[in-house]
């Protein structure tokens, strides 16, 4: 099932400083293979912006972060995947959502510095 229709997730909104804040609502991805999050970030006084994807298997259910693995001295650790932007830019983040019922995106400032004056607008396409 293909849907090339761009849907607005959030109009341009001032970002949060350090707290993860939801971007729009959860997105039903049940019959799709991929989602592309289209973001437009305008940098303000903050160092940058982090975007975190979470997967859900039921609406309003438990949120599972997309993780990245690191190894040090044979010990593996998982941390929440983040997509970081440090300058004004437009970016597409494409994720494989086969087998995932819902996706939710969060944003947060990358560091506890500056006054969050930057803005983020987001839209998405399901494929």
N, C-alpha and C positions, 0 to 999 in steps of 0.2 A: 504494500500500500504506500503510495507516494503522495506527499503533500508538500508542494513547493510554495505554499502560502506563508509569508512572514507574519508572525503574530507578535504583537507588542507584549512584553512581559513587565516592563517598568519604564515610565517616562523619565526624563533626566531628573535625578534626585541627588541631593547632597549625600555623600557617603558617610558611613559611620567611622568613628576614629579607630577604635580597637575592637569593638564588639562585632561578632558576626551577625549580620542583619539579613533577613530573607529578601531575595529579589523577586518580587511578584508572588505568584501562587505556585503550588506544585503543578507539574505538567504530566498529563496522562500520556505515557509512551508505550502503552500496552501492545499496539499492533504495528510498531515501527522498528526499524533497525538502527537508525542514527538520529541524533539531535545535534543541531548546530546552534550554539548560543552566540548571538551577534551582539557584541558590546561596544559602546562608544563611551570612552572615559576621557574626561577633561580634567587634567591634573590641577590641583589647587596647592595649598601650602603643605599638604601632607607628603610623606616620602613616596607613597604609592598605594596601590589597591590590590587586594587579594580576592580571588573568586574561588569558592569551594563548592563542588558538586556533591550532592547526597542522593542516594538511591533509596526508594521505598517499595515495598512489595504489596502494600495496601494503602489506600488513601488515608491520610493522617496517621499512618503507622510509624514504626520505628525507622529512623533515618540512619542509613549506613553510609559513611564517607567513602569516596573513591580513595584508595590508599596507594602510596608508593613505598617501595621497600628499599632499605639501605642495609648494608652489612659492614660491620667493623669487628675485626678479630674473630670472625666466624659466627658472630651473633647478628641475627636478622631482627630489624625493628620496622614496624609499619607506622607511617605518619599520614595524616590527611593530605591528600593531593591538593595543591593550590596552584592557581594560574595567576602570576603576578604581573602587574603593569606598573611601570615606574615613570611613564611619560604619557602625554596626551596621545591617544591612538584609538583606532577602530580595530577590533580583533574578532575572529571567529574561532570558537572552541567547539570542536566536534567530538562527540562521545558515542561509543557503541552502546546501545541500550537494549539489545536483544535479550529477552528474558527479564527485563526490568519493567515493572508496572508504572512507576512514577519517578520523576526526577524533581529535585528542588535545588535551587542555587542560592548561595549566601555570598555576601560581600563584607569586607572589613578592611580598614586601613592597615597598611603593612607594618607600621611602627607606631609607638606611642609618642609621636612628635608632631609638631605643627598643629594648625587648626584645620579640621577637615572642611575645606572649601571646594574640593573637587566634586564633580558630578558623574553619575553613571546612568546611562540609558541602556536598556537591554531588550532584545527581541529574540525569537527563535524560529527555526524551521525544522520540521520532522520529515524524515525520509524513510 
